[in-house]
Structures are given as structure tokens and as C-alpha cells.
Amino acid sequence: MQTEAGELRTKLRAMIDERLPADFVGSFTGDSKDLATAEDFCRQLAEDKLLCMAWPEAYGGQDAGPWLQTIVREEMWAHFEPRGAQYMGVNWVGPVIMRHGTEEQKSEHLPRISAGEVIWCQGFSEPEAGSDLSGLRTTATPDGDGYRINGQKVWTSYASIAGWCFLLARTERNPADLRSGITVFLVKTDSPGFSVRPLDSLVGHMHLNEVFFSDVYVPASQVLGEVGQGWRIVMEVLAYERLGIARYSKCDRLLAEVRTHLGEEWNDVPSGLRERWVRALVRTRQSRLLAYRVVAAQAAGHVDPADVAAYRIAVTVLDQEVSEILTEIVGPKALSPGLTESKLVRAVEDHWRYALAGTVSSGTIEMQRRALARAILAPA
Ligand SMILES: Cc1cc2nc3c(=O)[nH]c(=O)nc-3n(C[C@H](O)[C@H](O)[C@H](O)COP(=O)(O)OP(=O)(O)OC[C@H]3O[C@@H](n4cnc5c(N)ncnc54)[C@H](O)[C@@H]3O)c2cc1C
């Protein structure tokens, strides 16, 4: 396994060196060439069956299991996530379709995800339903052989470039328990009545959007799992999603790069700041171990949501800590002639903006702490 993992890292790094421009710091910079680079890179990963390597061969994978997929995730994050928005399909859309989809849904959606041909967005949050997701109000009303969807979603990442939306809608209006009566729909974004309005935000170009549903028709064949039983799927989605972003790997790389970049000037960095740099490096390793604890559980077939919450808390706090340290080290130099546009400065700035959102996206840190406390104080 160790040899295999080492070989995989070497292969991925060679691909990255060969295919990514030296100044690449992510796909959502506002420069369309960066998005095109990510699309191209994904196609190459897909061709080599590396995009979804943990998946069964029948769906375009290599049956490689979660550990090797973790290596792919780490290398991608360490190199500014050249899979762009594809990580959603890979990390959680595909796995939950595999678990809950009909044969028809599996053969329609999985090969397209593993081929890197389709971007998915997640239609969960609404203006009145974020942390309290079960309060969602978007409705799905039976109509002939399908449903009519009406309502609004918000903060929907990548909706403006997505081909499909993984949507939560209410099929039962006033249930006694709000978590029942929610259904998952797989919705084509070019369906009549589906519209997107981009939202400007710190996390960058094309990231966040509002999505409106006005009598959007979805055939019953695109209901995922049982009607009214979507909440269970939501819990699985969130667990896969929270594990799927290897922020620690990017932190590790940036901490190392800033040290190398400064060379002799490193000695001019105040000792208190250098001490924080060392502590942050230790915490990247702690976060990695917490991630591995979840991956080990995943490999054994059962993921504990409390472990996922512990990892998510650690890694998002780490991300913010590292962003502050890097900004303090690089910040004063960033205005020097020649450095403003340097890759390191752009990467640090991007990391700082993205880290700010980390304790909100995919469930706020307060909700993660609540989930963890509940699991410890009142285990099921
Ligand atoms: C970068 C980014 C990307 C996102 N992408 C998507 C996406 O693709 N799809 C999608 O559906 N959503 C997405 N979201 C939305 C995200 O899931 C929500 O922002 C998040 O769930 C919080 O919901 P809210 O914004 O409505 O805040 P609220 O739920 O209104 O929370 C406001 C504050 O109150 C606190 N709070 C609320 N309830 C409690 C409680 N019971 N106990 C303690 N504190 C509480 C929260 O922690 C928070 O600090 C994204 C958000 C960001 C920042």
C-alpha cells in the first residue's frame, strides 16, 4: 500500500508539473483560462481513471478504495485543486447515487461524473433554511409522471456552470417532524423555469449563486431514494462532503513554500511569528490524522458523524490560523515591486479569503461543535 501510495503521488505530481501552468492558483480566479485549465486537467485525470479511482470499474473507477482516493485529494488540494468544481461529483454526488440510485440513475450519472464531463451543484440552503436545513420551503408537487418544483435556493456553489443540481425539496407540506417529507431530486439545470443569479463574494468569481425554481418539471425517474426520506441521504452527503476537502494539505504546502520563498529573509521574521508557523505545521499533521481516522472508518464501512465533525472543526480552524500566519509573514512584503503579482502572494490572498468561509460552508462551526458535543454527551 505504501509503495502504491508513493507511486501514485509521484505520478500525480508529474501530471501537475506537465499540465498546470506554473502560476496556477485555482480555477475560480476570474480568468477564464484558469477554468479551462481545470476542465482540461479533469479530462486527463478521467482518461487515466484517476478522477474517481475509488469507484468500481463499471462506473469509470479502478476499485482502488478510499485510501488511494485520499492521496488524489491531498495532491489536488496541495496544488490549488485543479479539479475545479468537479470535486463535488467525485466526493459526494457519485457515492450517494451509488448507494441510493436506481440502476438507470447509476448508468446515466456515474460514468459522466467519472469522465469529468459534468459539474453538479448542491441545492440545499435557502434564505430561511441554513443551519436549520429541515426548515426548507422549496416544494415539489406531483404532476403527471413527475413533480413541479417551486422555490428558491441560496449560496449555491457553481450553479452558473453546473449541468445538474442535487436538490432538496419538500414533498410533504406540514409534517409533524420537519425532517420527514423531504425528497432528493436530480435536476437538469437547463430545465425550463430553472434560473441562476450570481452573488458577489469573498470566495471568488462564479462561486456563490441564488437559484430560482419556477414550475420546474422533474420526472419521477430523477427522484433519488424514497420520496419523503431524503433526510437520511442529506446526512450521508454532509459526511462525505466534509471529509472531501483536504485543506490541511494546502496549508502544509503553503507553510513550506513561504519558508522556502523567503530564504535568508526567514531569519528576519519575528520569532513569535516563526513559533506560530511551527505550531501551525504541527496542527496540519493533527488534522491529517483526524482525516485519516474518518477514512479508516470509511474503509471499514461505517463513518461516525462525530469523527467527521471533529475533523471539520480542526481543519477549518487550521485553515484560518494558517491564513493569518501567512498573511502576517507575506503581507508586508506583498506591496514590494514585483511581488504583488507573484504566485505566493496570490495564493496567500486566495487562501485567506477562502479560509474565512470555511467555518460557514458545509455547516457552520457552531453546528459542528453542537454535533460533536451531542455525540459525546448523549451517544446514540
Ligand atoms: C463558501 C460557501 C459555499 C456554500 N455552498 C453552498 C452550496 O453549494 N449549497 C448550499 O446549499 N449551501 C451552501 N452554502 C451555505 C451554507 O451551507 C450555509 O451558509 C450554512 O449552512 C449556514 O447557514 P446560514 O448562512 O443560513 O446561517 P444561519 O443558519 O442563519 O446561522 C447564522 C449564525 O447562527 C448560528 N446558529 C444557527 N443556529 C444555531 C444553533 N442551533 N446553535 C448555535 N448556533 C447557531 C450559526 O452557527 C451562524 O453563526 C455555502 C456557504 C458558503 C459560505
The ligand as an ORCA input file, in Angstrom:
! r2SCAN-3c Opt
* xyz 0 1
  C     -18.407     29.474      0.586
  C     -19.762     28.884      0.834
  C     -20.246     27.932     -0.028
  C     -21.530     27.407      0.186
  N     -22.015     26.499     -0.742
  C     -23.259     26.027     -0.591
  C     -23.812     25.141     -1.580
  O     -23.177     24.805     -2.577
  N     -25.073     24.688     -1.400
  C     -25.817     25.031     -0.314
  O     -26.941     24.551     -0.203
  N     -25.335     25.883      0.641
  C     -24.080     26.384      0.520
  N     -23.573     27.250      1.459
  C     -24.427     27.685      2.552
  C     -24.028     27.124      3.910
  O     -24.325     25.742      3.996
  C     -24.790     27.948      4.956
  O     -24.280     29.264      4.901
  C     -24.633     27.393      6.352
  O     -25.292     26.172      6.470
  C     -25.187     28.395      7.409
  O     -26.476     28.776      7.114
  P     -26.887     30.319      7.104
  O     -25.921     31.034      6.215
  O     -28.326     30.405      6.762
  O     -26.633     30.838      8.566
  P     -27.597     30.631      9.817
  O     -28.053     29.222      9.867
  O     -28.639     31.695      9.780
  O     -26.608     30.885     11.007
  C     -26.224     32.202     11.438
  C     -25.370     32.044     12.676
  O     -26.150     31.463     13.751
  C     -25.525     30.287     14.236
  N     -26.527     29.295     14.600
  C     -27.638     28.964     13.906
  N     -28.320     28.010     14.549
  C     -27.620     27.708     15.670
  C     -27.807     26.791     16.740
  N     -28.861     25.986     16.791
  N     -26.870     26.742     17.717
  C     -25.782     27.563     17.683
  N     -25.560     28.467     16.698
  C     -26.464     28.531     15.704
  C     -24.684     29.787     13.076
  O     -23.636     28.951     13.524
  C     -24.181     31.086     12.466
  O     -23.077     31.570     13.174
  C     -22.302     27.803      1.288
  C     -21.793     28.760      2.176
  C     -20.544     29.305      1.953
  C     -20.019     30.334      2.915
*
